[in-house]
Amino acid sequence: MPDPAEHLLFGYLVKDFLTTAAEVERSRSQLISFAKREGFRLEVIFVEEASPAPAAFAAMLARSKLDQVNAVVVLSEDVLAARTPSGLTRRQQLEQETTARVLVVKSPP
């Protein structure tokens, strides 16, 4: 169980938005740098292999509830824009079901 005084952060990447292994690693580095710069403790980065079957999102959502994560960091709003079976976007579902807020490393162009 994390210390409640720490700012716990999860990262979330979707491989559909990244074309090469180098881009995935660069994206991981961006999330790690963001966490350090903003004073968060980055616990884990969830990486979605295939967005139509969001196993990593489901795991992140479940773990966010258990760990009471403070925030989830993404590279852009687009990675949480996909709709869930309930009709909500992934962002809406995350915000509705957890106490986590969404932080974006960079804004969409």
CORTAJO-V169865 format. One line per field, one symbol per residue. ss: DSSP state (H for helix, E for strand, L for the rest). phi: phi as a letter, one per 30 degrees, with the letter a starting at -180 (. if undefined). burial: 1 if it has 16 or more other ideal C-beta (glycine too) atoms within 10 Angstrom, else 0. A space follows every 10 residues. Layout:
# CORTAJO-V169865
ss=???
phi=???
burial=???
This chain:
# CORTAJO-V169865
ss=LLLLLLLEEE EEEEHHHLLL HHHHHHHHHH HHHHHHHHLL EEEEEEEELL LLLLHHHHHH HHHHHHHLLL EEEELLHHHH LLELLLLLEH HHHHHHHLLL EEEELLLLL
phi=.dddddcdbc cbbbdecbcb dddddddedd dddeeddcic cddacdcddb ddcddddddd dddddddhdd abcbdaeedc dddcedjdde dddeddcbcd ccccdbddd
burial=0000000111 1111101100 0001001101 1001100001 0100111100 1001011001 1001001011 1111100011 0101000001 1011100101 011110000
